[in-house]
Amino acid sequence: MQSVTHRTAHGAARIQALTDTAAELFLERGYEGVSIDELIGRVGGSRRNVYGRFGGKQGLFIDVVTRLCDDQTQPLRDLDIGEGEIGPTLTIFGKRMLEIVLQPRTLALHRLMISEGQRFPDLAQSILRSGHETGTAILAEWLRGRPGLRHGPSPETRAEQFVLLLTAGPQLRALTGHTAPVSPDERAHHVRETISTFLHGALRGDNNQHA
């Protein structure tokens, strides 16, 4: 019995090592730049085991990207924004969202699916859901029924506008290598500016009511 348990644990550890290694290589080289033989050479095992578990390289890629999406989503799902005031709550949410979006691993995942999106359209949608849409849904639910907001756009629209205002510029610049990595102080400043624009708009004083 102990021998069977040992083999099972050893097999699970090898699968974990395989998927971890595959994740790093896929993110670094893309789908075409990784071979099953190289992965086996690095972590052990056999082609038979890999094909039996994943059905081949394509199945392994799908499994790996799905796990990466889950890893990206979890910090957002774990975020407790509670029932606080809107400014401090948006600050907490904005800092976490921007931190996740600008992580090197998140950026690498987006670059990967930009290059492989036509081959794996469902996975490209998974990445969209795991980041942008998850963040938008969490914020929309929090905004729903929040006192002090004027009538107008739906919570979903407001949440999406905030997320886009927060992430679009920094993410695009990071994806294209346009700027150096953003420091925590720079992220905090961008969050404050985003919240100010979101809550107060661009017009001065009473002009807001005519917008």
Secondary structure, DSSP 8 states (H G I E B T S, - for coil): -HHHHHHHHHHHHHHHHHHHHHHHHHHHH-STT--HHHHHHHH---HHHHHHHHSSHHHHHHHHHHHHHHHHHHHHHH---TT--HHHHHHHHHHHHHHHHTSHHHHHHHHHHHHHTTT-HHHHHHHHIIIIIHHHHHHHHHHTT-TT--SSS-HHHHHHHHHHHHHHHHHHHHHTT-S----HHHHHHHHHHHHHHHHH-SS-GGGGGG-
